[in-house]
């Protein structure tokens, strides 16, 4: 039985504090996100630059391909990089992301072990430039980034892909979090709609609360059989502080921050999203509205709390007990 199927009417959903799309768009995105700031997060290149300016760690940028005439440069660009990722700067929902874990003599290997050739890589970039994967189908550029070396602590929690942490940040306060763990069904991408596992994460401790796949509760990863209740994110406080600082970085009041934990560099900013989805409520088994309204009721104080202070407040206010 899915989480939402327990509640058969809009009133019951409201009573549980579940936020719907219309409420999100009107009361939070529309009210707290200045549209003039959207380009800072809709364009991943701009996001990377503002994050770096704010002192945040981000994946290394190998290069950018901006025109069809330079598509073939990709092979020279990555020759000294064992693995890399090609992504559209203005893509959404994980579309158009090509992950290569190793390559040699013009043969490129994907996380699944599938091999593609130089022409396949060039075709993918051509499609990216044409806007095939981009918001609104606009012409785009292809970003080439270094492969993230995810921490060994996540072995078995993700399948052929890097798990990421989505944190909803409201007025600088991290109010809810989940880890998205890729599966065979999601083709190694951390996309819940494609079949990734969403694991609700306790804001106070970084430990798993509950987990879902296709909106249904699960106890183990479907491909590795790893017990999801054992998931605990290291350097959790540092990761949350980085997420909370996205408010200062962007000026956006309601934002989804996507973070990853690199084995060597620790927590880093992967992407920011001005229109974050609502599946995080299913992963956590609770609604966003009570937490958002709590932050709204605090009003404006003479002293603007630091990201560290905001994280500490949310850990105290919104800490949860595991459901496993």
C-alpha positions as CSV (number, residue, x, y, z in Angstrom):
1,X,0.0,0.0,0.0
2,X,1.4,3.4,-0.9
3,X,1.8,6.1,1.7
4,X,-0.8,8.4,0.1
5,X,-3.3,5.6,-0.3
6,X,-3.8,5.6,3.4
7,X,-5.6,8.9,3.1
8,X,-8.6,8.9,0.8
9,X,-9.6,12.6,0.7
10,X,-7.9,16.0,0.2
11,X,-8.9,16.9,3.7
12,X,-7.1,13.9,5.2
13,X,-4.0,14.7,3.2
14,X,-4.2,18.3,4.5
15,X,-4.6,17.0,8.0
16,X,-1.3,15.1,7.6
17,X,0.4,18.3,6.3
18,X,0.9,16.9,2.8
19,X,1.7,19.6,0.4
20,X,0.4,19.4,-3.2
21,X,1.7,20.9,-6.4
22,X,-0.7,23.8,-6.5
23,X,0.1,24.8,-2.9
24,X,3.8,24.5,-3.5
25,X,3.7,26.6,-6.7
26,X,1.4,29.3,-5.2
27,X,2.4,29.6,-1.6
28,X,6.1,28.8,-1.7
29,X,7.7,29.0,-5.1
30,X,5.6,31.9,-6.2
31,X,5.9,33.8,-3.0
32,X,9.5,33.2,-1.9
33,X,11.4,32.7,-5.2
34,X,12.1,35.8,-7.3
35,X,11.9,34.6,-10.9
36,X,14.8,36.8,-11.8
37,X,17.0,34.5,-9.7
38,X,15.9,31.3,-11.5
39,X,18.7,31.4,-14.1
40,X,21.2,30.9,-11.2
41,X,19.9,27.4,-10.6
42,X,18.3,26.5,-14.0
43,X,21.7,26.7,-15.6
44,X,24.1,24.2,-13.9
45,X,27.2,26.2,-15.0
46,X,25.9,29.3,-13.3
47,X,25.1,27.2,-10.2
48,X,28.6,25.8,-10.1
49,X,30.2,29.3,-10.3
50,X,28.0,30.9,-7.6
51,X,28.6,27.8,-5.3
52,X,32.4,28.2,-5.8
53,X,32.2,31.9,-5.2
54,X,30.5,31.1,-1.9
55,X,33.3,28.7,-0.9
56,X,31.3,25.5,-1.5
57,X,32.9,22.4,-2.9
58,X,31.7,21.3,-6.4
59,X,32.7,18.5,-8.8
60,X,35.7,19.5,-11.0
61,X,34.7,21.0,-14.3
62,X,36.8,19.4,-17.1
63,X,35.4,21.6,-19.9
64,X,32.4,22.9,-21.8
65,X,31.3,22.1,-25.3
66,X,29.2,25.0,-26.7
67,X,29.0,24.4,-30.5
68,X,28.6,21.5,-33.0
69,X,32.0,22.5,-34.5
70,X,33.7,21.5,-31.2
71,X,31.9,18.2,-30.5
72,X,34.8,16.1,-31.6
73,X,37.1,17.9,-29.1
74,X,35.5,15.7,-26.3
75,X,38.0,12.9,-26.9
76,X,41.0,15.1,-26.4
77,X,39.3,16.9,-23.5
78,X,38.9,13.7,-21.4
79,X,42.0,11.8,-22.4
80,X,43.7,12.4,-19.0
81,X,40.5,11.8,-17.0
82,X,39.8,8.1,-16.2
83,X,36.0,8.8,-15.7
84,X,33.7,11.7,-16.4
85,X,30.1,12.8,-16.7
86,X,28.5,14.7,-19.6
87,X,25.4,16.7,-18.7
88,X,23.2,19.4,-20.2
89,X,23.7,22.7,-18.4
90,X,19.9,23.3,-18.5
91,X,18.7,19.7,-18.1
92,X,16.2,18.5,-15.5
93,X,15.2,15.3,-13.8
94,X,18.5,13.6,-14.7
95,X,17.8,13.7,-18.4
96,X,20.7,13.7,-20.7
97,X,23.4,12.7,-18.2
98,X,26.0,10.3,-19.6
99,X,28.3,8.7,-17.1
100,X,31.6,7.1,-18.2
101,X,33.6,5.1,-15.7
102,X,36.5,4.3,-17.9
103,X,37.7,4.6,-21.5
104,X,40.5,3.4,-23.7
105,X,41.3,3.4,-27.5
106,X,38.0,5.1,-28.3
107,X,35.8,2.7,-26.3
108,X,33.8,4.3,-23.5
109,X,32.4,2.2,-20.6
110,X,29.2,3.1,-18.8
111,X,28.5,2.1,-15.1
112,X,26.5,-0.9,-16.3
113,X,29.5,-2.2,-18.2
114,X,27.9,-1.4,-21.5
115,X,30.4,-0.1,-24.1
116,X,29.8,2.8,-26.5
117,X,32.1,4.2,-29.2
118,X,33.3,7.7,-30.1
119,X,30.4,8.3,-32.4
120,X,27.9,7.4,-29.7
121,X,29.5,10.0,-27.4
122,X,29.5,12.7,-30.1
123,X,25.9,11.9,-30.9
124,X,24.9,12.4,-27.3
125,X,26.6,15.8,-27.1
126,X,25.0,16.8,-30.4
127,X,21.6,16.0,-29.0
128,X,22.5,17.9,-25.8
129,X,23.4,21.0,-27.8
130,X,20.2,20.8,-29.8
131,X,18.2,21.0,-26.5
132,X,16.9,17.4,-26.5
133,X,17.3,17.1,-22.7
134,X,16.9,20.8,-21.7
135,X,14.1,22.8,-20.1
136,X,11.8,24.0,-22.8
137,X,13.9,22.4,-25.5
138,X,16.2,25.4,-25.8
139,X,19.7,25.1,-27.3
140,X,22.1,24.1,-24.6
141,X,25.8,23.5,-23.8
142,X,27.4,20.3,-22.6
143,X,29.2,20.3,-19.3
144,X,31.9,17.7,-18.8
145,X,32.7,17.0,-15.1
146,X,35.0,14.8,-13.2
147,X,33.4,11.6,-11.9
148,X,32.4,11.7,-8.2
149,X,34.1,9.1,-6.1
150,X,31.4,8.3,-3.7
151,X,32.2,7.3,-0.1
152,X,32.6,3.6,0.6
153,X,30.1,3.9,3.4
154,X,27.4,3.8,0.7
155,X,28.4,0.5,-0.8
156,X,25.3,-1.6,-1.4
157,X,22.9,1.4,-0.9
158,X,23.1,2.3,-4.6
159,X,23.4,0.4,-7.9
160,X,25.7,1.6,-10.6
161,X,25.4,5.2,-9.7
162,X,26.2,7.9,-7.1
163,X,23.6,8.4,-4.4
164,X,22.7,12.0,-3.7
165,X,21.0,13.8,-0.8
166,X,18.1,16.1,-1.6
167,X,17.5,18.7,1.1
168,X,14.5,21.1,1.0
169,X,15.7,24.5,2.3
170,X,13.2,27.1,3.3
171,X,14.3,30.6,4.2
172,X,17.7,29.1,4.9
173,X,16.4,26.3,7.1
174,X,16.9,22.7,6.1
175,X,13.4,21.3,6.8
176,X,13.4,17.8,5.2
177,X,16.0,15.5,3.6
178,X,16.2,12.2,1.7
179,X,18.8,10.2,0.0
180,X,18.1,9.0,-3.6
181,X,19.7,5.6,-4.3
182,X,20.0,4.4,-7.9
183,X,18.8,1.0,-9.0
184,X,18.8,-1.2,-12.1
185,X,15.3,0.0,-12.8
186,X,16.5,3.7,-12.7
187,X,19.4,2.9,-15.0
188,X,21.9,4.0,-12.4
189,X,20.3,7.4,-12.0
190,X,19.1,8.9,-8.7
191,X,15.6,9.6,-10.1
192,X,12.6,8.4,-8.1
193,X,10.2,8.5,-11.0
194,X,12.5,6.1,-12.9
195,X,12.7,3.6,-10.0
196,X,15.4,4.9,-7.7
197,X,14.9,4.3,-3.9
198,X,14.1,7.3,-1.8
199,X,15.3,7.0,1.8
200,X,13.9,9.6,4.3
201,X,16.8,11.0,6.4
202,X,16.4,12.3,9.9
203,X,17.5,16.0,9.9
204,X,18.9,15.6,13.4
205,X,21.1,12.5,12.9
206,X,21.6,11.8,9.2
207,X,20.1,8.3,9.8
208,X,17.5,6.5,7.7
209,X,13.9,6.9,8.8
210,X,12.0,4.8,6.1
211,X,12.5,4.0,2.4
212,X,10.2,3.8,-0.6
213,X,10.5,2.7,-4.3
214,X,7.7,3.6,-6.7
215,X,5.9,5.1,-3.7
216,X,5.8,1.8,-1.8
217,X,7.7,1.0,1.4
218,X,10.8,-1.2,1.0
219,X,13.2,-2.5,3.6
220,X,16.1,-3.6,1.3
221,X,17.7,-2.3,-1.8
222,X,16.1,-4.2,-4.7
223,X,19.4,-5.0,-6.4
224,X,22.0,-5.4,-3.6
225,X,19.6,-6.6,-0.8
226,X,21.3,-4.1,1.5
227,X,19.2,-3.3,4.6
228,X,18.3,0.3,4.1
229,X,17.7,1.0,7.8
230,X,21.5,0.8,8.2
231,X,22.0,3.9,6.0
232,X,23.7,6.8,7.9
233,X,25.2,9.8,6.1
234,X,28.6,10.7,7.5
235,X,29.6,14.4,7.9
236,X,25.9,15.1,8.1
237,X,26.1,18.4,9.9
238,X,28.7,19.7,7.4
239,X,26.4,18.6,4.5
240,X,23.4,20.3,6.0
241,X,25.3,23.6,6.6
242,X,26.4,23.5,3.0
243,X,22.7,23.0,1.9
244,X,21.5,25.7,4.2
245,X,23.9,28.2,2.8
246,X,22.2,27.8,-0.6
247,X,19.9,30.6,0.6
248,X,22.7,33.0,0.8
249,X,24.1,31.8,-2.5
250,X,21.0,32.2,-4.6
251,X,18.6,34.5,-2.7
252,X,15.9,31.8,-3.3
253,X,13.6,31.2,-0.3
254,X,12.3,27.8,-1.3
255,X,14.9,25.5,-2.9
256,X,15.9,21.9,-3.3
257,X,19.7,21.3,-2.8
258,X,21.2,18.2,-4.3
259,X,24.4,17.1,-2.4
260,X,26.9,14.3,-2.8
261,X,29.5,12.9,-0.5
262,X,32.9,12.5,-2.3
263,X,35.4,10.1,-0.8
264,X,38.2,12.7,-0.8
265,X,36.5,16.1,-0.9
266,X,33.5,15.4,1.4
267,X,30.1,17.0,1.0
268,X,29.7,19.0,-2.3
269,X,27.0,20.8,-4.1
270,X,25.8,18.9,-7.2
271,X,22.7,21.0,-8.2
272,X,20.2,23.4,-6.9
273,X,16.5,23.4,-7.9
274,X,14.0,26.3,-7.6
275,X,11.1,23.9,-8.2
276,X,11.9,20.8,-6.1
277,X,9.5,17.9,-6.3
278,X,7.3,16.6,-3.5
279,X,8.2,12.9,-3.4
280,X,10.5,13.7,-0.4
281,X,7.3,13.7,1.7
282,X,6.6,10.0,0.7
283,X,10.2,9.0,1.5
284,X,9.9,10.6,5.0
285,X,6.3,9.5,5.6
286,X,5.3,13.0,6.7
287,X,4.2,16.3,5.1
288,X,6.2,19.4,4.5
289,X,3.5,21.9,5.4
290,X,3.8,21.8,9.3
291,X,7.6,22.4,9.0
292,X,7.2,25.2,6.5
293,X,4.5,26.9,8.5
294,X,6.7,26.7,11.6
295,X,9.5,28.5,9.9
296,X,7.1,31.1,8.5
297,X,5.6,31.7,12.0
298,X,9.1,32.6,13.3
299,X,8.9,35.9,11.4
300,X,12.0,38.1,10.9
301,X,14.4,38.6,13.8
302,X,16.9,41.3,14.4
303,X,19.7,38.8,14.2
304,X,19.9,36.7,11.0
305,X,20.9,33.2,12.1
306,X,24.0,31.7,10.5
307,X,23.7,28.5,8.4
308,X,25.1,26.6,11.4
309,X,22.5,28.1,13.8
310,X,19.7,27.3,11.3
311,X,20.9,23.7,11.1
312,X,21.0,23.3,14.8
313,X,17.5,24.7,15.2
314,X,16.1,22.3,12.6
315,X,17.9,19.3,14.2
316,X,16.2,20.2,17.5
317,X,12.8,21.1,16.0
318,X,12.3,18.4,13.3
319,X,14.3,15.4,14.6
320,X,12.5,12.1,13.9
321,X,12.4,8.5,15.1
322,X,13.1,5.7,12.5
323,X,10.1,3.8,11.3
324,X,12.1,0.6,10.2
